[in-house]
Structure formats: structure tokens, C-alpha cells
Amino acid sequence: MAFTGGLAADGKLLPIGGLEYKLPGAAQMGVRAVVLPASMLEGWPLPSFEVMRTARQLGVQLLWVRTVE
């Protein structure tokens, strides 16, 4: 499992960039699940579809999370 992005003091996950590069790298290193900020799904319909399709093709599960406690 891998995590990418920032973590705020209140536990919220902060948005990230470069996911189209990070997913193939994670898959190449054997990562099978990636924790991502759920806030990235809001107002991001087409890129999120592409990212989800890429993840599926690579065999990487995307875990969309709002907070970490």
C-alpha cells in the first residue's frame, strides 16, 4: 500500500498532482493499493475516469479517503 499527498493537522488529506506518473511507478514497485484524497474526485470527472481506468489496467486499487484518524 502507498500514500501520496499531504496530511493536514485535522486529518484531512490534501490534493496531489502527477497521479498519471505516480500510478505506473507504484505498480512497477509492486504496490497494489494507493490511498488518495477523496476531494480530488470533486469537479474532476474526466481525469478521474482516466486515472481509474489506468489503475485498473495496472492492477492498482485506488482507495479514496477524506480523513485519516
Protein Blocks (a to p, Z undefined) as FASTA:
>chain_A
ZZeddddfkopacddehklmmmmmmmmnopabdcddfklmgoplmmmmmmmmmmmmnopa
cdddfbdZZ
